[in-house]
């Protein structure tokens, strides 16, 4: 059960637990900043007009790019890491 709780999802996206934590925390920070910009935009419509939508677009691109790398064949990942095929 513990293995499933902490490693199943990270492994499904090609990451270790700590790598996944780092990615999730980086997304969390970016979303928090975007949320603050959106709050300020709500109060002052002239401020941060595209900040929130640009942040969401950038995070989506980052996630899709990372997902594409994670779903590459294992031999492809080894080759990109400089590890010869066995």
Beta strands, then each sheet from edge to edge (+ up, - down):
end
